[in-house]
């Protein structure tokens, strides 16, 4: 049975059109991921991972990874004075015979000795360091203390400077602003260093160090 010419032509045109490839650069629309549900996976409304502040402690740092601020207020003044003084004197004389075969000049047997020492020493030193550095809690201990560590790096036009801090703080000493004074930190270790043109100019050269090492004066 033959189809009419019109129907055959339509089928011949429709078949290649159905197998035609999409043009170059065409990207099909991908389904967008669904927004996360506001509740936890078990269906509860409360979700601690979304940010949780206890009613009593609030947002005060108390767990590993929490951030707190260390207020660096370090002032040290030392002075020492020492003095010593000694004095010693001695004399002796003998009166020999002035006539006869054993006559000796009296001035030859007179002796005198004297020594004295006077020494003084004085030393004084004053240092001051202030600033702030943020640290994180690295370990929480059962006795209510926490080990904190932190570092701050500053890239300046003439070099780089950095501050490293570590120590043990009491969780009770952390104020509502999540800050604690450096004077309340046990086993505190503060390192302040830098590099660059200014630091190099303030250091003694290696040749000068060598001559100062071998010089006896």
C-alpha positions as CSV (number, residue, x, y, z in Angstrom):
1,X,0.0,0.0,0.0
2,X,1.4,3.3,-1.0
3,X,1.0,6.4,1.1
4,X,0.0,9.6,-0.6
5,X,2.9,11.8,-1.7
6,X,2.1,14.5,0.8
7,X,2.3,12.1,3.8
8,X,5.6,10.5,2.6
9,X,7.2,13.9,2.2
10,X,6.1,15.0,5.7
11,X,7.5,11.8,7.2
12,X,10.8,12.3,5.4
13,X,11.1,15.8,6.7
14,X,10.1,15.0,10.3
15,X,12.5,12.1,10.7
16,X,15.7,14.1,10.2
17,X,14.4,17.0,12.3
18,X,13.8,14.7,15.2
19,X,17.4,13.4,15.0
20,X,18.9,16.9,14.6
21,X,21.7,17.8,17.1
22,X,21.5,20.9,19.4
23,X,23.5,23.9,18.2
24,X,27.1,24.5,19.4
25,X,27.3,26.2,22.8
26,X,24.0,25.0,23.9
27,X,23.8,24.0,27.6
28,X,20.7,22.5,29.0
29,X,19.3,24.0,32.1
30,X,20.4,22.1,35.2
31,X,18.1,21.7,38.2
32,X,19.1,24.0,41.1
33,X,19.8,22.3,44.5
34,X,17.1,22.6,47.0
35,X,17.6,25.1,49.9
36,X,18.6,23.3,53.1
37,X,15.8,22.7,55.5
38,X,15.8,25.0,58.6
39,X,15.6,22.0,60.9
40,X,18.0,19.2,61.7
41,X,18.1,15.9,59.9
42,X,16.1,14.2,62.6
43,X,13.2,16.7,62.1
44,X,13.9,18.8,65.2
45,X,13.7,22.6,65.0
46,X,16.8,23.1,67.1
47,X,20.1,22.8,65.2
48,X,23.4,23.4,67.2
49,X,25.5,23.6,64.1
50,X,23.6,26.6,62.9
51,X,25.1,28.7,65.7
52,X,24.2,28.1,69.4
53,X,24.9,30.4,72.4
54,X,23.9,28.9,75.8
55,X,21.6,31.1,77.9
56,X,24.1,31.2,80.8
57,X,27.5,31.7,79.2
58,X,26.3,33.4,76.0
59,X,28.8,33.8,73.3
60,X,31.8,33.7,75.7
61,X,34.7,31.5,74.4
62,X,34.7,28.1,76.2
63,X,35.3,25.4,73.6
64,X,38.1,24.3,71.3
65,X,38.3,26.5,68.3
66,X,36.7,29.5,70.0
67,X,38.4,32.9,69.5
68,X,39.3,35.3,72.3
69,X,41.4,38.4,72.5
70,X,44.6,38.8,74.6
71,X,45.2,42.4,75.8
72,X,49.0,42.6,75.9
73,X,49.9,44.9,78.8
74,X,53.5,44.0,79.9
75,X,55.7,46.4,81.9
76,X,58.9,45.3,83.6
77,X,61.2,47.5,85.6
78,X,64.3,46.2,87.3
79,X,67.1,48.0,89.2
80,X,70.2,46.7,91.0
81,X,73.0,48.5,92.8
82,X,76.0,46.9,94.4
83,X,79.1,48.4,96.0
84,X,82.1,47.0,97.8
85,X,85.0,48.7,99.6
86,X,88.0,47.3,101.4
87,X,91.1,48.8,102.9
88,X,94.2,47.3,104.5
89,X,97.3,48.8,106.0
90,X,100.3,47.4,107.8
91,X,103.8,48.5,109.0
92,X,106.8,47.1,110.8
93,X,110.1,48.3,112.1
94,X,113.2,46.9,113.8
95,X,115.9,48.9,115.7
96,X,119.3,47.3,114.9
97,X,122.5,48.2,116.6
98,X,124.0,51.4,115.3
99,X,127.7,50.7,116.3
100,X,130.0,47.7,116.0
101,X,130.4,45.1,113.3
102,X,126.7,44.4,113.1
103,X,125.7,48.0,112.7
104,X,122.8,48.4,110.1
105,X,121.1,51.4,108.8
106,X,117.8,51.6,110.7
107,X,116.0,52.8,107.5
108,X,116.7,49.5,105.8
109,X,114.6,47.5,108.2
110,X,111.5,49.6,108.2
111,X,108.6,48.2,106.1
112,X,105.1,49.4,105.4
113,X,102.3,48.0,103.2
114,X,98.9,49.4,102.3
115,X,96.1,48.2,99.9
116,X,92.6,49.5,99.2
117,X,89.8,48.5,96.9
118,X,86.7,50.3,96.0
119,X,84.1,48.9,93.5
120,X,80.7,50.0,92.5
121,X,78.1,48.6,90.1
122,X,74.6,49.6,89.0
123,X,72.2,48.2,86.5
124,X,68.7,49.3,85.5
125,X,66.3,48.0,82.8
126,X,62.7,49.0,81.8
127,X,60.6,47.3,79.2
128,X,57.1,47.9,78.0
129,X,54.9,46.1,75.5
130,X,51.2,46.7,74.7
131,X,48.8,45.7,72.0
132,X,46.2,43.0,71.3
133,X,46.3,39.6,69.6
134,X,43.5,37.2,68.9
135,X,44.1,33.6,69.8
136,X,42.1,30.3,69.6
137,X,41.5,27.7,72.2
138,X,43.6,24.7,71.4
139,X,42.7,22.6,74.4
140,X,40.2,22.7,77.3
141,X,41.2,21.0,80.5
142,X,39.1,19.5,83.2
143,X,40.2,22.0,85.9
144,X,38.6,25.0,84.0
145,X,41.7,26.2,82.2
146,X,42.4,26.3,78.5
147,X,45.5,26.3,76.3
148,X,45.4,29.1,73.8
149,X,47.6,29.9,70.8
150,X,47.6,32.6,68.2
151,X,49.7,34.6,65.7
152,X,49.4,38.0,64.0
153,X,51.4,38.9,60.9
154,X,51.7,42.3,59.5
155,X,53.2,43.0,56.1
156,X,54.6,46.5,56.1
157,X,56.3,48.6,53.4
158,X,59.7,48.1,54.9
159,X,59.4,44.5,56.0
160,X,57.3,42.0,57.9
161,X,56.5,41.8,61.6
162,X,54.7,39.1,63.6
163,X,53.6,38.4,67.1
164,X,53.2,34.9,68.5
165,X,51.4,34.2,71.8
166,X,50.6,31.1,73.7
167,X,49.7,30.3,77.3
168,X,47.1,29.0,79.7
169,X,44.0,31.0,80.7
170,X,41.2,30.4,83.2
171,X,37.9,30.3,81.5
172,X,36.5,32.3,84.4
173,X,38.9,35.1,83.6
174,X,37.4,35.7,80.1
175,X,35.2,38.8,80.2
176,X,31.9,39.1,78.3
177,X,33.9,40.7,75.4
178,X,35.9,37.5,75.0
179,X,39.1,39.3,76.2
180,X,41.6,38.5,78.9
181,X,44.6,40.5,80.2
182,X,48.0,39.0,79.5
183,X,48.9,39.4,83.2
184,X,46.3,36.6,83.9
185,X,47.8,34.1,81.5
186,X,50.0,31.4,83.0
187,X,53.1,30.1,81.2
188,X,52.7,33.0,78.8
189,X,55.1,33.1,75.8
190,X,55.2,36.2,73.7
191,X,57.4,36.5,70.7
192,X,57.7,39.7,68.7
193,X,60.1,39.6,65.7
194,X,60.4,41.1,62.3
195,X,62.6,41.2,59.2
196,X,63.3,43.8,56.5
197,X,65.5,46.8,55.9
198,X,64.9,48.5,59.3
199,X,65.6,45.3,61.3
200,X,68.8,44.6,59.3
201,X,70.1,48.2,59.9
202,X,69.6,47.8,63.6
203,X,71.7,44.6,63.8
204,X,75.5,44.4,64.1
205,X,77.4,43.2,61.0
206,X,79.1,39.9,60.9
207,X,82.6,41.3,60.5
208,X,82.1,43.6,63.5
209,X,80.9,40.7,65.5
210,X,84.0,38.8,64.6
211,X,86.4,41.5,65.7
212,X,84.4,42.0,68.9
213,X,84.7,38.3,69.6
214,X,88.5,38.1,69.1
215,X,89.4,41.5,70.6
216,X,90.8,41.2,74.2
217,X,89.8,44.8,75.0
